Structures are given as C-alpha cells and as structure tokens.
Amino acid sequence: MVAQVWQWTGGRVAACMVPLLLLVGGCALMYAHQEGEALGWLGVAVTGATLVFVFGHWGRYSDYDGRATVKLPAVVWLFRVAQYVLGVLAALFVLSWVLSTVFAS
C-alpha cells in the first residue's frame, strides 16, 4: 500500500515539473538561437533529457502493480508516446550541438 501511494504521488510530482522544465528549455532555446552559444544548446539537451525521464517515469509507474493485464488509461499511453517523441527531439538537439561544434572550428 505504501509503495502504491509513493508511486502515485511520485508520478504526479514529476508531472508537475513539466511546465517548469518547458519554461527553462524555452529560455535555453531562445538564448541558443540569439547568441549561438553552446551553453544554450546544452541547456536544451539537458531539458529534453529531463522531460524524457519525467514522462517515462510517469508512464512506467502509472500501472502501480506492474501486471501486464492492467488496462492503462489513455493519458498514460499519450505520455508514453510523448516520451519517444521527446527522446528523438533530445537526440536531435544533442546531434545538432555536436555537429555545430565540430563544423564551427
């Protein structure tokens, strides 16, 4: 029972961090676009990776007992799809940063 409550609240707290992470990621992206600094792109990559972790954490622990027979709500499947989309975006951000660093010199 305690483990179920911990997983439920942990997922909700992690999901509440998403707007803050989006704000930080947006600021980092604007900084990177305006200044062309590697620090901004690093901030975008870290934000993307953190979002992937948050979405993945909420999706994995939403079925509570881990049984494959549990029917998950549609919103959990939406977050699982978002996890993969954000993973691809984070990988693209990192690849873009690496390529821009390599070809800049």
C-alpha positions, 0 to 999 in steps of 0.5 A: 500500500505504501509503495502504491501511494509513493508511486502515485504521488511520485508520478504526479510530482514529476508531472508537475515539473513539466511546465517548469522544465518547458519554461527553462528549455524555452529560455535555453532555446531562445538564448541558443538561437540569439547568441549561438552559444553552446551553453544554450544548446546544452541547456536544451539537451539537458531539458529534453533529457529531463522531460524524457525521464519525467514522462517515462517515469510517469508512464512506467509507474502509472500501472502501480502493480506492474501486471501486464493485464492492467488496462492503462488509461489513455493519458498514460499511453499519450505520455508514453508516446510523448516520451519517444517523441521527446527522446528523438527531439533530445537526440536531435538537439544533442546531434545538432550541438555536436555537429555545430561544434565540430563544423564551427572550428 
